[in-house]
Amino acid sequence: MQAGPPTAPVPPPRPARRDAGPWPVVAAAVTGVWAVLVAVPGQLAGWVVDQIVLVAGLDRALAVWPVVALVTVLLVGAPTLALALIPRSPAIRATGRAWLAGTLALGALTLLRALPPVHHEAYLAALAATAVVVAVALDRIARRRSAPPAPASMPGGPSDGTAGPGGFPGEGTAGPDGVAGGSSGGADGAGGGRGGRFGPVTLLAVAAGLASLLPWAWVGALGGASETLLAGLAAAALGALAGVLLGPAFWAAFAVGTPPRPARLVLVGGLVAGVTLALLGAGAGQSGAQLPALLLLPPLGFVLGALEAAARHAGRPAGRGPVRWLVGLALVGPLAFTDPEEVTVLLGTTRDVPFWVAVATGAAFAVAVLLAVGYGVLLARPRAGAPRRGLAGLTAAALLAAVVVVYAVPGQPGLHGERLLVVLREQADLTGIPAGAPGRAGRDARAAEVYRRLVATAQRTQGDLRRELDRLRLHPTPYYLVNAIETDGGPAVRAWLAGRPEVARVLVSQRLRPLPAAAPPTRGTVPAPAGPTWNVSLIGADRVWSELGVTGAGVVVGSSDSGVDGRHPALAAGFRGGDDSWYDPWEHRRTPADRGGHGTHTVGSAVGRNGIGVAPGASWVGCVNLDRNLGSPARYLDCLQFMLAPFPPGGDPLTDGRPQRAPDVLTNSWGCPPVEGCDPGALRPATAALAAAGILVVAAAGNTGPYCGSIADPPAPYPDVLTVGAVDRARRLTRFSSRGPAAGGAAKPDVVAPGAGVPSAYPGGGYATLDGTSMATPQVAGVVALMWSANPALIGDLDRTRRILADTATPAGSPADSPCGGARNLVGAGLVDAYAAVRAARAADLG
């Protein structure tokens, strides 16, 4: 039976080619191994560099991914180009062309990672557009270089498997069974030879893709609406690119024999396709998201080989449709159900996103392997019958239902995208606020006036914009400490907001996606210390208790952190109580709790009993601004607003605030880096307002030393913040303690305190020993509490308090050859001396 015109001439037999021996096969095998050994470690190295830079607090290394792209293209492109041009074997030349095209695609896609991770939606849009452009370009090159297709016939035609005279995979050439490939013969996705666009082979590819998606629907979570849509488009575009790389002409080169041998299609063609998909997967996603694709895509090459064999049993090549559907659906998982910013070592110490991404990747890999074996056994047998469309459709429908059910029941349904923080141009005028009486009465009066002015400015300037956002159902949340509004929205909304005259800038306010199961609670395993801890004694706080009789009574310390274990025996008695001493904007828990342990440890160092706290007689209030060790501009503002004007549960911060209940000094062992959405000035109005209200903000310098200028993340660089570095037992500056100068050349830190091996409270009633400027900061807040307890007239007098701390500080060791501008940018005024500071505070003449 002829597929072409009845009078089509029979092509003359091709001359026999001399066997080149095993060397071309060996060269192809070595090249494939080399391609994987270059691409996979290169991607891992790029991600590791990104993580090191993130943890070190350095500026993002934009050159990392262009360098990775260039090195990969050069190292892999040269041998694959040789394979594509030199060997006489059609199969090996097709192998070289597929790998060369995959390498070029990888190079183009890798360059996109120069986009900041915080702008994930922009990256996904660029990924989709670039994948389409590369696919179109490769397809056009293939069409131009291919010879006119020979008259096609059903099985029985030439069997030499010629893939064309030098074109890329996907070109329209006659396959070994005489059926035209490339842009004809199924390129539109007819697949399987029966049933049009969704034939049985295509439906089986859809089923395999949905099976690969199942683990992600279980453990992952979607982002926002536009983010999810763009992830789907990017996955579809990458699937289309895979369809070009592994088009009909590619498989025709491995379909040798009449009929074609299924084992060659599945094993040899599948192996070559797997390497091609590994190259494609290496570029499929922002830094971190490509790592799962590197593992889960290669086994699908064997699935595609089995599908191609089944299609040829049915009488025609599978076409590009099955490739598009299988690869596109498989990539929806890592692209849509994971935020690459959360695939980070910052979350890697517990069962957080990195753990669950590893679980989903392992499960998806196992599914892909099972599919490869199952499809190979069931579809690629020499006597296997053609797949039935009804059964294939039923299988795809069942798996689609399974994905929906898994996502809706054990999964994390809903949209969990980032929000936007819209900072308005007009900020409250806080000049001319009267100092008032010394001590708490004056501080309360100033706090009330600051609160009044801030709220008035927010209510006067936000009305039109809030109404417009409400009309668009973008769920705006107003803020007053910084005149700003948090709202839903993607890139389009952000562009619209940035163009409004009342808007200064728009920041991304990060939001973590939910987990399938909470991490196990953090517990302290160290027993209670016997007497004052070494750090308390080093700064002389125990002498303040015993010799001066001052413990911090009457002063309230506010903590914004991961939370506080309110039942801990060292902290329970110090909680201020009432309905306005605790706020959890993440989970809205009504009583103090702490999942991470960091906040419990810091509060313990400030006010804990049993010898761990500098001011054990002081009270504390708390707020949760960190969830799983990450925050956002809005969550930091939630807690800072609560510290200026506490409010009861369910209260409105703009109308129900109680500034007279504000704590006296705030300990802040956190910073807001760009990865969380902050820019250098994001929280500047907030700390200025707190200072105007007479509330001292003490903040950690950061753990990004020993680099100069590493005090960069808000609020540590701000001039009205008391910034704290860390020293060890020998009074030497720790290597991790961040250095100054701050932006503009300002000298930072202000003082240092013990921060290496500091024991303190930990959730569950136990204790733990931690390192960091986070541990040093609450000790300085505790010293301030002692000073103000000894002389209540100092409460709210921030300038005099800072001067006393600086004047009484003792020398601290620092590198003599530091390039950071001298000791002032390493240890500030020196190591805080609680005993000397309290004595000076008592003697201070405030008249």
Secondary structure as UniProt FT lines:
FT   TURN            6..7
FT   HELIX           23..56
FT   TURN            62..63
FT   HELIX           64..85
FT   HELIX           90..110
FT   HELIX           111..114
FT   TURN            117..118
FT   HELIX           120..145
FT   TURN            169..170
FT   TURN            176..177
FT   TURN            182..183
FT   TURN            187..188
FT   TURN            192..193
FT   HELIX           196..198
FT   HELIX           200..219
FT   STRAND          221..222
FT   HELIX           225..245
FT   HELIX           248..252
FT   TURN            253..254
FT   TURN            257..260
FT   HELIX           262..263
FT   HELIX           264..269
FT   HELIX           270..282
FT   TURN            287..289
FT   HELIX           290..296
FT   TURN            298..299
FT   HELIX           300..314
FT   HELIX           321..336
FT   HELIX           340..342
FT   HELIX           345..347
FT   TURN            348..349
FT   HELIX           353..379
FT   TURN            382..383
FT   HELIX           389..408
FT   TURN            409..410
FT   STRAND          412..415
FT   STRAND          419..424
FT   TURN            431..432
FT   HELIX           440..471
FT   TURN            472..473
FT   STRAND          477..479
FT   TURN            480..483
FT   STRAND          484..487
FT   HELIX           491..498
FT   TURN            501..502
FT   STRAND          503..509
FT   HELIX           534..538
FT   TURN            539..540
FT   HELIX           541..543
FT   HELIX           544..548
FT   TURN            553..554
FT   STRAND          556..561
FT   TURN            566..567
FT   TURN            569..571
FT   HELIX           572..574
FT   TURN            579..580
FT   STRAND          582..583
FT   TURN            585..587
FT   HELIX           598..607
FT   TURN            609..612
FT   TURN            616..617
FT   STRAND          619..624
FT   TURN            628..629
FT   HELIX           633..644
FT   TURN            649..650
FT   TURN            653..655
FT   HELIX           659..661
FT   STRAND          665..668
FT   HELIX           674..676
FT   TURN            680..683
FT   HELIX           684..692
FT   TURN            693..694
FT   STRAND          696..700
FT   TURN            705..706
FT   TURN            708..709
FT   TURN            714..717
FT   TURN            719..720
FT   STRAND          721..727
FT   TURN            729..730
FT   STRAND          732..733
FT   TURN            735..736
FT   HELIX           743..745
FT   STRAND          751..754
FT   STRAND          758..761
FT   TURN            763..764
FT   STRAND          767..770
FT   HELIX           773..790
FT   HELIX           792..794
FT   TURN            795..796
FT   HELIX           798..808
FT   TURN            816..817
FT   HELIX           823..825
FT   TURN            826..829
FT   HELIX           834..843
//
